[in-house]
Amino acid sequence: MARMVKGAKRYVLLRGKDESGDDIVIDIFSRKGLDAAIIEGRVDEKDQVVKIDVLGRVALKNPKKP
């Protein structure tokens, strides 16, 4: 599980199909992890990579009634 800290930047890899053509691949990287994945060839130019800026936590409680 990726640790999400307010102000951190994360990179989300989105791939429609894996190498065998079956599954959708979603992965979260830090900048260092993304650079390592690119060097190792695990991330291709056809892959979609989205940069995320973590804003903080959201309380998932019931909304207050007016």
N, C-alpha and C positions, 0 to 999 in steps of 0.2 A: 504494500500500500504506500503510495506516494504521500509524503508529508507536505501539507499545504499550510504555509505561513503567510500571514497578511503581507503584501508587498512583493511576494515571490513571483517569479516568472516561470511558467511551465510551458512545455511544448507538447501538443497532443498530435500523435500520428494517427491518421485515418486511412485505411486501405480497404478497398471494396472486396477483394478476394485475396486469399493467401496463396502460397506457391502452388498448392494443389488445386486451387480454384474453388474451394468450398466455403471458407469462413470469412467473416469480416474481422479485421484486426484493428484494435484500438489500443494505443499504448501512450503512457505519459512519461516525458523525459524532463530532466533539468537541462541546462545549456551544455554542461560537460557530458552528460549522458547522450544527448543528441549528437554532439560532435563525435563521440566515440562510436555511436551507431552508424554515422555517415562514413567514418573511416573504415569500419569493419564491413560495410556494404549491406547492413541490415535495413537502411533507409535508401529508397531509390528516388530518382527525380519524378517518377510518376505518382509517388505517394503525396497525399495532402498533409501538410504540417500546419497546425494552427497555434499561434502564440496566445497564451492566457495570462492575464495579470490577476493574481489572487487579491480580492478586495477584503475578504474577511469571512467570518462565519455567519450563517443565517439561522435564526431560531425557527425550528419547524414545529411550532406549537399552534394550537387552535387560535384563530384570529379573535380579537376582542369584539364583543357585540356592542353596538352603540346604545 
